[in-house]
Amino acid sequence: MKFSASIIALVIAASTVFAQGYDSGPVASPAAAAPSSTAAASSGASNTFTSTSKKFAVAAAVDGTDAVFALWTPGSNVTGWLGIGIGNAMAGADIYLAWFANNTARVSDRTGTGHVLPGADAQQQVKVLTTIPTALSAYVPAGYTPVKENVIVFSRPLTPVNNVDKTLSATEATGFIWAYNPNKPVNGVFAQHTEYGKIPALALTPNAAGGGSNTAAGGKTGGAGNIKALTGTLVTLIVVAISALFV
């Protein structure tokens, strides 16, 4: 009877421990110990992104009825072209290509049709800015200005006036794509990107709804980290139960 009671107690205790363990919340992996300096807290989507290679960075914000963007290459001037697009793939994306020509920032509003150079829109709903708007000033590195050719800043309406460009939300994050090439376009011809990727959720307002922080590399949280602690607890219960058999 004592043996049966001990086994029953062990099973009940073990079941309780595992049930509590899986409900105890996420455990951060070592890589996710702190948010990236270019990302907002994980409670909402970030309005900044930097690629792992540090060749591409973007900051976004709302300025009145416009969305404003700053594109730059961290630590150096913009020597080639930078691109960002609203969407999760090139096909159908609302794309903006940015570069410097003759000491002047250029931005071209385009629409993606696939893995080819996107064609320019007939109506260019984009305005190149010569200064950093207040809405972006906290996110662009100190000393970066279009005059120094180390950042390109532009605006576009949140709500476009045509049916080609995509509408942007001031409060909800949106998926973007990005691309980079170290060489400037020649006679309107852009060399294919040497780096590219996706930004799952870029916001125009820090901590906006729509996803976690935009880090180019880093760990995620998950419940699997509790297994080691649960295993240790279960071993302790087994030892106690076996000891009770000999009491």
PyMOL commands that set and color helices and strands:
alter all, ss='L'
color gray80, all
select helices_A, chain A and resi 2-22+30-32+146-148+223-245
alter helices_A, ss='H'
color red, helices_A
select strands_A, chain A and resi 27-28+48-50+57-63+66-72+81-86+94-101+104-111+119-120+127-129+152-157+174-181+195-202+221-222
alter strands_A, ss='S'
color yellow, strands_A
deselect
rebuild
show_as cartoon
